[in-house]
Amino acid sequence: MMDQLEQQRLAHILNQTRSIALVGASNRPERASYQVMEYLLQHGYQVHPVNPQLAGAVILGQTCVAELDELDQPVQLINVFRRGEYAADIALEAIAHDARCLWLQEGVQSAAAAESAAEAELEYVEDLCIKKVHRQLLG
């Protein structure tokens, strides 16, 4: 369970965020990444799906790009649905894109990503579902 300070930090991140890149997006409705993307769109966020296998596909009305470098606008939060071993590289991309927050989904952890985020003063969240946290704190 999150303490009050952590709840305030996460609520602040979610309140300050308008634009999210969802790395590891899926076009399959049964997948968590699809359900999270749908939820975030319903709650007024701009969500940009990122997945090299689905580049060019339209997911929930949004065109998927292969990588963060292909986004045509800045994003404030990078939400990661990839295994932990990919998170360190994604952290470096998030820093290069001047994102404010790197958020690793439930079950995803990376000491290297946490270290890079800390060095760059990037807000960092790991092993939490952004949809569940949003519903709990702001829903």
C-alpha positions in Angstrom: 0.0 0.0 0.0 1.2 3.5 -0.9 1.9 6.0 1.9 0.2 9.4 1.7 3.3 11.1 0.3 3.6 8.6 -2.5 -0.2 9.0 -3.2 0.3 12.8 -3.4 3.3 12.4 -5.7 1.4 10.0 -8.0 -1.7 12.2 -8.1 0.5 15.2 -8.9 2.1 13.3 -11.8 -1.3 12.2 -13.2 -2.8 15.7 -12.8 0.1 17.4 -14.5 0.2 14.9 -17.4 -1.8 15.4 -20.6 0.3 13.5 -23.1 1.4 9.8 -22.7 3.5 7.5 -24.9 2.4 3.9 -24.3 5.4 1.7 -25.1 4.4 -1.9 -25.8 0.9 -0.9 -27.0 -1.3 -3.7 -28.3 -4.2 -3.8 -30.7 -5.8 -6.8 -28.9 -8.6 -5.8 -26.5 -7.8 -8.6 -24.1 -4.3 -7.2 -23.4 -3.7 -5.0 -20.4 -1.9 -2.4 -22.5 -5.0 -2.0 -24.7 -7.3 -1.7 -21.7 -5.0 0.8 -20.0 -4.8 2.9 -23.2 -8.6 2.8 -23.6 -9.0 3.9 -20.0 -6.5 6.8 -20.3 -8.1 8.0 -23.5 -11.5 8.0 -21.8 -10.1 10.1 -19.0 -8.9 12.8 -21.3 -5.2 12.0 -21.9 -3.6 12.0 -25.3 -2.1 8.6 -25.7 0.4 7.7 -28.4 0.9 4.0 -28.9 4.5 2.8 -29.5 5.3 -0.7 -30.8 7.6 -1.6 -33.7 5.5 -4.6 -34.7 2.4 -2.5 -35.0 3.8 0.7 -36.6 1.2 2.4 -38.8 -1.7 0.4 -37.3 -4.5 2.4 -35.7 -5.2 1.5 -32.1 -8.3 3.1 -30.5 -8.1 5.9 -33.1 -4.4 6.6 -32.5 -1.7 5.7 -35.1 1.0 3.5 -33.7 4.7 4.5 -34.2 7.6 2.1 -34.1 9.7 4.1 -31.5 9.6 7.2 -29.4 11.8 9.1 -31.9 8.9 8.9 -34.4 6.4 10.9 -32.2 5.7 14.2 -33.8 5.0 15.9 -30.5 6.5 15.9 -27.0 5.0 13.6 -24.4 5.2 14.2 -20.6 4.9 10.6 -19.5 6.3 7.3 -20.9 4.2 4.3 -19.8 6.1 1.1 -20.3 4.5 -2.3 -21.0 7.8 -4.0 -21.8 9.9 -6.4 -19.7 12.3 -4.9 -17.3 15.4 -5.6 -19.3 14.2 -3.1 -22.0 13.4 -0.4 -19.4 17.0 1.0 -19.1 17.1 1.9 -22.8 13.5 3.3 -22.7 14.6 5.4 -19.7 17.4 7.0 -21.8 14.9 7.7 -24.6 12.5 9.3 -22.1 15.3 11.5 -20.9 16.3 12.4 -24.5 12.6 13.4 -25.1 12.4 15.6 -22.1 9.6 13.5 -20.6 8.7 14.3 -17.0 8.0 10.8 -15.9 8.9 7.2 -16.7 6.2 4.9 -15.4 6.8 1.1 -15.5 3.6 -1.0 -15.4 2.8 -3.6 -12.8 5.4 -6.4 -12.8 8.1 -4.3 -14.5 11.1 -3.2 -12.5 14.6 -2.0 -13.5 17.4 -0.8 -11.2 19.2 0.7 -14.3 16.1 2.6 -15.4 15.6 3.9 -11.8 19.2 5.0 -11.7 19.1 6.8 -15.1 15.8 8.5 -14.1 17.2 9.7 -10.7 20.3 11.1 -12.4 18.2 13.0 -14.9 15.7 14.1 -12.2 12.9 12.3 -14.0 9.9 11.2 -12.0 10.0 7.5 -11.8 7.4 4.9 -11.0 7.8 1.1 -11.2 5.7 -1.9 -10.7 2.4 0.0 -10.6 -0.6 0.0 -13.0 -1.3 3.6 -14.1 -5.0 2.7 -14.6 -5.4 1.3 -11.1 -3.5 4.2 -9.5 -5.6 6.8 -11.5 -8.8 5.0 -10.5 -7.8 4.9 -6.8 -6.5 8.5 -6.6 -8.5 10.4 -9.1 -11.3 8.2 -10.4 
